[in-house]
Amino acid sequence: NDLARIESEIEKHQQAIAELELERNRVMFTPYLSRLKKEYELRRQETMTLKPTLSVFL
């Protein structure tokens, strides 16, 4: 009986984890986040292409 209860608890936790992973994936692929990533990449490229004398101060 204890084993059945434990297995039931494990199943509940696995379902909860699956739901959290789905939610995380949904959040990770929002347009807002992809826009932030693009802006970050642009700024990074701009920083990398600055004159060497300026990059010393970054």
Buried (B, 14 or more C-beta within 10 A) or exposed (E): EEEEEEEEEEEEEEEEEEEEEEEEEEEEEEEEEEEEEEEEEEEEEEEEEEEEEEEEEE
